[in-house]
Amino acid sequence: MNAVVEQRNEVAVTPMQMLQHAMSQGADLDRLQQLMDLQERWEANQARKAFVAAMAAFKSEPIQILKTKQVNIPGGAKFAHATLANVCDGVIANLSKHGLSHKWDLEQNEQGLITVTCVITHESGHSEKVRLSAGADDSGKKNSIQQVASTITYLERYTLMAACGLSAKDMDDDGRGAGKPPVQPEPKPEGYDAWHADMTALAEEGSEKLTAAWSRSEGNFRRYVVKFDEQWWNETKAKAKKADPS
């Protein structure tokens, strides 16, 4: 006589199913609260697993961040670094493809120390963050606003790279391009010249209006400025600062 072995598929029971069963059985409030707490911990753990899987998929794809910004300190070092626009161009679209997004939180204490926190969040709700702090960048001939803006940009760039586990790669790895411009300017976005003229004129009305107009400006205009027209923008901000009421 052949033995008949009955196989049963094991089905994982989630805390939510346990909670629904307990409610149908008239469980008391203490028991329901325990199951609700268990459900919250289970959801948080599932979200963390989804975040880890998404970051692993993100990092498995080749992402190149180029150092295109040349810095020449008179009597000092010469080097290249990746601009914030370089980092965003290389990272954001790929993050989004895997259900990930980023944001920055900014703080400045009474002593002037600037703190930037980059938060990477998965669509499931789990997030992780990297925080860096520094004082205002008083190098060169920056005014007080430019000093703060320079530090914020620097910290945003490096917190995003650190949060994503990335590093920058030189445009010219083997030195064959030494002495040549690192990157050729790309075509201006459509409508850029008109926007450029409007912003230049708006500077005469002060920093507040100029800053508000910048925040409302199209992203491709701002990226082009950071990559190729930064000197104009610094001059325009300085002009707006002079127009501010004393």
GUPA-85654 format. One record per residue (C-alpha): residue in one letter; x, y, z. Coordinates in steps of 0.1 Angstrom, whole numbers, padded with zeros to 4 digits, always signed. Layout:
GUPA-85654
aXYZ ...
***
This chain:
GUPA-85654
m+0000+0000+0000 n+0015+0033-0011 a+0017+0060+0014 v+0001+0092+0004 v+0020+0123+0014 e-0001+0154+0015 q+0019+0185+0008 r+0007+0218+0019 n+0019+0251+0006 e+0031+0273+0034 v+0015+0308+0031 a+0030+0336+0051 v+0006+0354+0073 t+0010+0391+0076 p+0003+0411+0107 m-0026+0428+0088 q-0042+0395+0083 m-0037+0386+0120 l-0052+0420+0129 q-0083+0414+0107 h-0088+0380+0122 a-0084+0394+0157 m-0110+0421+0150 s-0134+0395+0136 q-0130+0375+0168 g-0137+0405+0190 a-0102+0409+0205 d-0097+0435+0232 l-0080+0469+0226 d-0047+0459+0241 r-0044+0429+0217 l-0054+0451+0187 q-0028+0477+0196 q-0001+0451+0198 l-0010+0438+0163 m-0012+0474+0150 d+0023+0480+0163 l+0035+0448+0148 q+0020+0458+0114 e+0038+0491+0115 r+0072+0474+0122 w+0065+0449+0094 e+0056+0476+0069 a+0088+0496+0079 n+0109+0464+0074 q+0093+0458+0040 a+0099+0494+0030 r+0136+0491+0041 k+0140+0459+0020 a+0125+0477-0010 f+0148+0506-0005 v+0179+0484-0004 a+0168+0465-0035 a+0162+0497-0054 m+0195+0512-0044 a+0213+0480-0055 a+0196+0481-0089 f+0204+0518-0092 k+0241+0512-0084 s+0243+0482-0108 e+0239+0506-0138 p+0268+0526-0151 i+0265+0562-0140 q+0292+0587-0149 i+0296+0621-0132 l+0321+0643-0151 k+0343+0669-0136 t+0338+0698-0160 k+0343+0729-0138 q+0378+0741-0140 v+0393+0760-0110 n+0425+0780-0112 i+0435+0796-0079 p+0461+0823-0086 g+0494+0811-0072 g+0477+0780-0059 a+0461+0748-0072 k+0445+0740-0105 f+0418+0713-0105 a+0385+0703-0119 h+0353+0694-0100 a+0318+0681-0108 t+0292+0709-0106 l+0258+0704-0089 a+0243+0703-0124 n+0267+0675-0134 v+0257+0654-0104 c+0220+0660-0109 d+0222+0652-0146 g+0240+0619-0138 v+0218+0608-0109 i+0182+0620-0108 a+0168+0603-0138 n+0183+0569-0127 l+0170+0574-0092 s+0135+0580-0105 k+0136+0549-0127 h+0140+0528-0095 g+0113+0546-0075 l+0138+0568-0056 s+0138+0605-0052 h+0159+0631-0033 k+0155+0663-0015 w+0178+0686+0006 d+0170+0701+0040 l+0189+0733+0049 e+0198+0748+0082 q+0220+0776+0095 n+0227+0781+0132 e+0233+0813+0150 q+0271+0809+0145 g+0266+0808+0108 l+0273+0771+0103 i+0254+0758+0073 t+0241+0722+0074 v+0227+0704+0043 t+0210+0671+0046 c+0203+0650+0015 v+0174+0626+0020 i+0169+0597-0005 t+0134+0583-0003 h+0119+0552-0019 e+0083+0552-0031 s+0076+0526-0004 g+0083+0553+0022 h+0117+0543+0036 s+0144+0570+0035 e+0180+0574+0044 k+0200+0606+0048 v+0235+0621+0047 r+0244+0653+0065 l+0273+0677+0061 s+0281+0710+0076 a+0305+0739+0068 g+0309+0776+0073 a+0303+0802+0046 d+0328+0801+0017 d+0347+0833+0021 s+0373+0825-0006 g+0377+0850-0035 k+0357+0882-0035 k+0322+0868-0027 n+0296+0890-0009 s+0279+0875+0021 i+0250+0860+0001 q+0274+0844-0024 q+0294+0829+0004 v+0264+0812+0018 a+0251+0801-0017 s+0286+0787-0026 t+0286+0765+0006 i+0251+0753+0001 t+0259+0743-0035 y+0290+0725-0024 l+0272+0706+0004 e+0243+0697-0019 r+0266+0683-0044 y+0286+0661-0020 t+0257+0650+0002 l+0238+0637-0029 m+0269+0619-0042 a+0275+0604-0008 a+0239+0594-0003 c+0240+0576-0037 g+0274+0560-0030 l+0290+0577-0061 s+0322+0594-0070 a+0331+0618-0098 k+0351+0608-0128 d+0374+0631-0147 m+0365+0638-0183 d+0401+0632-0193 d+0414+0600-0176 d+0447+0595-0194 g+0459+0630-0198 r+0456+0631-0236 g+0433+0661-0234 a+0455+0682-0211 g+0453+0719-0220 k+0420+0715-0238 p+0386+0727-0225 p+0370+0698-0205 v+0337+0702-0222 q+0322+0721-0252 p+0292+0743-0243 e+0260+0727-0253 p+0234+0747-0274 k+0214+0772-0254 p+0179+0761-0244 e+0151+0776-0265 g+0141+0810-0251 y+0173+0813-0230 d+0185+0846-0245 a+0152+0863-0238 w+0151+0849-0202 h+0188+0860-0198 a+0179+0895-0208 d+0148+0896-0185 m+0169+0884-0155 t+0196+0910-0162 a+0170+0938-0163 l+0152+0924-0132 a+0185+0927-0112 e+0178+0965-0111 e+0148+0958-0089 g+0168+0940-0061 s+0177+0906-0048 e+0143+0896-0036 k+0127+0898-0070 l+0157+0883-0087 t+0158+0853-0064 a+0120+0847-0067 a+0123+0848-0105 w+0152+0824-0104 s+0132+0799-0083 r+0103+0801-0109 s+0127+0797-0139 e+0128+0766-0160 g+0152+0739-0148 n+0170+0737-0181 f+0178+0775-0180 r+0192+0771-0145 r+0212+0741-0154 y+0227+0759-0184 v+0237+0788-0161 v+0254+0766-0136 k+0273+0748-0164 f+0282+0776-0187 d+0271+0810-0176 e+0280+0812-0139 q+0300+0844-0142 w+0270+0862-0157 w+0248+0850-0129 n+0273+0860-0102 e+0275+0895-0117 t+0237+0897-0120 k+0233+0888-0083 a+0259+0913-0073 k+0240+0940-0093 a+0208+0930-0076 k+0225+0933-0042 k+0236+0968-0050 a+0200+0977-0059 d+0186+0965-0025 p+0174+0993-0002 s+0200+1002+0024 
***
